């Protein structure tokens, strides 16, 4: 009969293996039917009024605004 130390190691390894398999199963890819939305063009805006008019023109759409600083 195996000692309790060996049994504990076996149980720990079995649990770790099970958790690893579950994690890998959750990382499965898609079936390929999903497609990403086409990306819009990146534009440089010179003033806030142009930004505001473009932002308000797309009411009801999801928008992403990124501000980059050279510093």
Secondary structure, DSSP 8 states (H G I E B T S, - for coil): ---HHHHHHHHHHHHHHHHHHHHHHHT----S-------------SSHHHHHHHHHHTTTS----------
